Amino acid sequence: MTDVKLDLVDLTKQYAPGIAPAVDKLNMQVEEGHLVALLGPSGCGKTTTLRMVSGLMDPSAGAIVVDGRDITRVPVHKRGMGMVFQSYALFPHMNVADNVSFGLQMRKVSKAQQKRRVAEALDMVQLGHLADRQVKALSGGQQQRIALARALVVEPTLLLLDEPLSNLDAKLRETMRTEIRAIQQRTQATTLFVTHDQDEALDMADRIAIMNGGLIEQFGSPTEVYERPSTRFVAHFVGRANLLAAKVVEKVTDANAAGEVRYRLDVAGLGAAGALGRAGLEGTTRTVLVRPHRLVIEKGEGSGVTGTVEATSYTGDAVTMQVRVGEHLLSAETHTLGDHVARPGDSVRVSWAPEGALVIPEATEG
């Protein structure tokens, strides 16, 4: 069993009495060698959590435990962590090698050791040939990799990344997240990564903590939080979603290996349908999730309900459609191109397979 590297116990940050905590009794365990993403909207508490772990901010309550040792009150410079900031925080008056060696100098590492470890770190990010270059002459992607090398060269107990890709353009951001993940897996550096970009989290993380209002709504693998969200907020925030109110009428099958059963639903405005969900939800009103790529859109005769295509959007590898069915405007996605793809104004049939829909376990309000 993998050891727990970082354990956050009832971690809380309240900036002033009488206002809601920015982080509220947060509990989370990060396993050795894993990359965990803190994902959520602005103001959800993810950066505050990272700053408390790093020691840049004191918690109001709770504990931060690393390798079984409580470091809650340990000063930042004694925590042995490596951090990459959103702005990279490189020293413009130093060259690349001096920037990377700065943490080693502060730790009184010998000159010979510094030279060897800096060379190894720069080779790791494939920038060894730029050791003597001034950082202000580097591109954004190169600066990001130098900041990563500077964090890794000290062999940190934890690697902390605070939205390090947000200043890059879309194409470079995609390239860099692949490189960071490869480096993290190669070094097995236990990593806490803050982002508001769901694609980054899904692509890079071993596990994702979905945060909302200072709380963790769900903590699981990328597949779990996308395919099996436990709350409406998670379903809406991670990926695109059709969220529909439904009465869970009856169970149709017994539980499968994942502990889920198939239900017959009465979906408001759409009628009878099927979906998977955890056992014991019969007779309740819930939200059913159907991802756009799970909707089946057919021209002419077919199963399901009748709708009208209101708009389409071509994105190169897919066509997204907005389909009006009564009061519902459903989002559908298809990878099929050609004359048989529905166009705005077309009448279509809309349906989904029960295996492509999920009854969210969280009770629907009202």
C-alpha positions, -999 to 999 in steps of 0.1 A, spaced: 0 0 0 13 34 -9 23 56 20 6 89 28 30 118 22 7 147 31 -22 146 55 -44 176 60 -65 174 91 -95 198 96 -74 225 79 -91 258 83 -85 294 74 -107 322 85 -95 357 77 -118 375 101 -145 367 127 -180 366 114 -172 358 78 -172 324 61 -139 305 63 -118 305 31 -110 269 39 -133 250 62 -122 219 80 -105 204 50 -94 168 52 -73 152 25 -45 127 21 -19 128 -7 -1 95 -14 37 93 -20 46 100 -56 11 112 -66 2 144 -83 -30 158 -68 -48 187 -83 -68 213 -63 -95 223 -88 -122 248 -85 -135 283 -93 -119 315 -82 -124 320 -44 -130 284 -36 -99 281 -13 -75 262 -34 -46 287 -34 -52 294 3 -48 257 9 -16 256 -10 -2 286 8 -9 270 42 8 238 31 39 258 19 41 278 52 34 311 35 2 314 54 -8 302 89 -40 282 93 -66 293 118 -70 257 129 -62 221 119 -29 203 111 -5 198 82 13 165 85 42 155 62 57 120 65 39 116 98 54 148 113 32 177 122 47 208 104 18 232 110 40 257 129 73 249 111 86 280 93 85 280 55 123 278 51 125 247 71 97 227 53 120 216 25 93 222 -2 97 234 -37 72 258 -52 65 271 -87 45 303 -87 21 316 -113 45 344 -121 76 320 -119 93 345 -96 127 341 -113 155 366 -106 160 387 -137 196 398 -127 207 361 -126 214 337 -154 196 304 -157 221 283 -137 223 308 -109 185 309 -107 183 271 -104 211 269 -78 197 296 -56 179 272 -32 210 251 -30 231 281 -20 206 289 7 210 254 20 248 257 21 253 229 -5 289 227 -17 299 243 -50 307 209 -66 273 195 -55 255 226 -68 271 223 -102 262 186 -105 226 190 -93 220 221 -114 232 203 -145 210 174 -137 179 196 -131 184 215 -163 189 183 -183 156 171 -167 137 200 -183 158 198 -215 174 232 -210 210 224 -202 222 243 -232 208 275 -217 227 274 -184 245 307 -191 215 325 -207 199 355 -189 163 345 -179 148 377 -194 160 363 -228 139 332 -224 104 324 -237 75 319 -214 77 281 -217 114 281 -210 110 303 -180 83 279 -167 107 250 -171 135 269 -153 111 276 -124 103 239 -123 140 229 -123 147 254 -95 119 237 -74 131 202 -81 168 207 -77 164 210 -39 149 175 -38 117 188 -21 96 169 3 66 182 -17 64 200 -50 38 228 -50 25 243 -82 3 274 -81 -13 277 -116 21 277 -133 6 274 -168 -19 302 -167 5 327 -184 11 306 -214 -8 305 -247 -32 276 -253 -9 254 -274 21 259 -252 0 252 -221 -10 219 -236 26 210 -244 39 221 -210 13 201 -190 25 170 -208 61 178 -200 54 186 -163 35 153 -159 64 134 -175 89 150 -153 68 144 -122 63 107 -130 100 103 -138 111 120 -105 82 106 -85 79 140 -67 48 141 -46 30 171 -60 1 194 -51 -11 214 -81 -36 243 -81 -56 250 -112 -89 263 -123 -85 246 -157 -104 213 -157 -85 200 -188 -52 204 -169 -65 186 -139 -80 157 -159 -49 153 -180 -22 156 -153 -35 144 -120 -36 110 -103 -64 124 -81 -84 156 -81 -99 175 -52 -129 195 -64 -132 225 -41 -162 248 -37 -167 274 -9 -137 262 11 -148 226 11 -139 195 -9 -170 184 -28 -153 153 -42 -119 137 -41 -112 110 -66 -94 100 -98 -101 120 -130 -123 92 -142 -144 92 -110 -150 129 -109 -159 131 -146 -179 99 -150 -193 96 -115 -196 130 -99 -211 129 -64 -228 163 -64 -245 186 -89 -217 211 -85 -190 186 -95 -211 174 -125 -215 210 -137 -180 222 -131 -161 192 -145 -168 189 -182 -200 199 -201 -232 185 -187 -269 182 -193 -285 182 -158 -321 173 -156 -346 168 -128 -360 133 -126 -382 111 -104 -365 78 -98 -394 55 -104 -380 20 -99 -350 -3 -100 -347 -23 -132 -316 -44 -125 -296 -55 -95 -263 -39 -86 -233 -45 -109 -197 -49 -99 -194 -12 -93 -224 -13 -69 -247 6 -94 -282 -4 -105 -302 6 -135 -333 28 -128 -363 38 -148 -368 75 -145 -395 100 -152 -375 130 -165 -393 164 -162 -403 175 -197 -388 145 -214 -407 115 -200 -395 80 -194 -357 72 -196 -331 51 -179 -299 57 -160 -274 41 -137 -270 51 -100 -261 38 -66 -287 15 -49 -315 28 -27 -327 59 -46 -361 46 -56 -389 71 -50 -367 101 -47 -362 132 -69 -327 135 -82 -306 152 -109 -297 130 -138 -264 138 -157 -261 131 -194 -228 143 -210 -232 158 -245 -213 130 -262 -237 105 -246 -268 120 -263 -280 102 -294 -293 125 -321 -311 110 -350 -328 126 -380 -360 111 -392 -375 81 -374 -359 69 -341 -364 64 -304 -366 91 -278 -383 125 -279 -386 150 -307 -365 182 -306 -353 210 -329 -317 219 -335 -313 256 -327 -276 260 -333 -244 241 -342 -208 247 -336 -179 231 -355 -146 228 -336 -125 207 -360 -129 173 -344 -165 175 -333 -199 192 -340 -217 205 -309 -255 210 -312 -280 229 -291 -313 210 -293 -346 224 -280 -369 198 -264 -398 216 -248 -383 239 -221 -350 221 -222 -320 232 -243 -298 202 -245 -261 201 -256 -251 172 -278 -218 164 -294 -210 142 -324 -178 134 -342 -197 126 -374 -194 150 -403 -212 152 -436 -246 159 -451 -264 136 -427 -254 157 -396 -284 177 -383 -285 214 -391 -302 244 -374 -339 241 -379 -339 203 -384 -363 181 -364 -344 153 -346 -350 125 -321 -331 127 -289 -323 97 -266 -296 81 -245 -286 47 -234 -291 40 -196 -254 33 -193 -247 68 -206 -266 86 -178 -260 89 -141 -284 96 -112 -264 120 -90 -266 107 -54 -269 142 -39 -306 150 -31 -322 176 -54 -331 208 -34 -368 217 -33 
